[in-house]
């Protein structure tokens, strides 16, 4: 995998790298025709420069397609969902770092250099998980990698199937919101109120809610360990909604009563969970990552898992984190672990 397609490409890449034409850090955006373009950038990796950048981890899926990279003139295989994921993230942020496209997969040194800064990318950027896609890969919520992707970062989320239905039925949603507010103000007396007469498509709504349940579950996982009032409130609302969904599904299907429950919960279907810097929560995130076995040799997951360790560096020395692991703070994985540094602290100049 780690070889250039031809010796000419290899030579061309080495010359471009030496001239500074290709940087370690490359970001994706959209051109005037709506196509993905990936270009090198030469910036420091910090909060200021990354506040408008989305960060995507690998997009799961076993089908492969070829990605041709115009900047390098090289091509490599990526997951078939990779480009869709990149475009979905670019709906929220003008520039995106997505490993399948921004890391030059056919050049080992470039992959290695990117892995060294992944901790910084995740720490300073806005993580955009597969929740922004209309349909998550079936295996996505089951991956241990997900816990790292969604833990203690600036997390962009979207309950996409349900949000899409809301966007397509704005008039009905708005009328029902007004009705529910009037109902609340009248202490439940609906005798003088008129229920919205806008047509309600039971089938499309049922499908949207049903498809959104895995999205709610992933978002609930993202709130674990977060101590902010917003995160705690969001977790409680999701738990209440999922319980309501279960009851309504037991009765047959999702309908207007389910929509009323969602609106009464007053929960944003699209939003951002802010990064938290509390030491306890950050340690818990690293623990969850450790338990799922991220610390592996000979894998991009090895250095990717440092982004979890990197989360705690602002609050606690990495050596203390290592000592806690060695002291049995968490179960040991099947593969040996050695943490010798924190690549996430690297800053590009």
Order of alpha helices (4+ residues) and beta strands (2+ residues): alpha-beta-beta-alpha-beta-beta-beta-alpha-beta-alpha-alpha-beta-alpha-beta-alpha-alpha-alpha-alpha-alpha-beta-alpha-alpha-alpha-alpha
